[in-house]
Amino acid sequence: MSLSIVHHNRSRLLKLKTLSVGQADDLKLETTSSEGTLLRYWVSRVGLDDGARMDNMVTVEHLRGGRWCELTTY
């Protein structure tokens, strides 16, 4: 599945109000792709010092078949 998603700037996402708190990530944005698919943007609270690949990693999920599935990370 190929979706048109916007890679929002991490610093912009960090400034947004947290909509929900996950185990290691904060939900910062819920939006809809140009194709009409629901998207969620999560920013990780885990960083390089904790063994993550990068600080403030963004994970984008899309709703597919009633389940949230990881689409991409950056």
C-alpha positions, 0 to 999 in steps of 0.5 A, a space after each residue: 500500500 502506497 500512501 501520500 504522507 507528510 513528513 512533519 518536522 520533528 521540532 514542530 511535532 514536539 511543540 504540539 500538544 500531546 493527544 495521548 501517551 503510549 508506553 514510549 511515545 507521545 501521540 502528537 497528531 491525528 490527520 487524514 492522508 490525501 487518499 482519505 486514510 487516517 494517520 497518527 504521528 507518534 514521537 518517541 520519548 526514548 533516545 540514543 542514550 536509551 539505545 534507540 536509533 535516533 532521538 525523537 524518532 517519529 512513527 507514522 501509523 495508518 488505520 487498515 482493517 480496523 487496526 493501526 499499522 506502522 507505515 514508516 519511521 523517520 
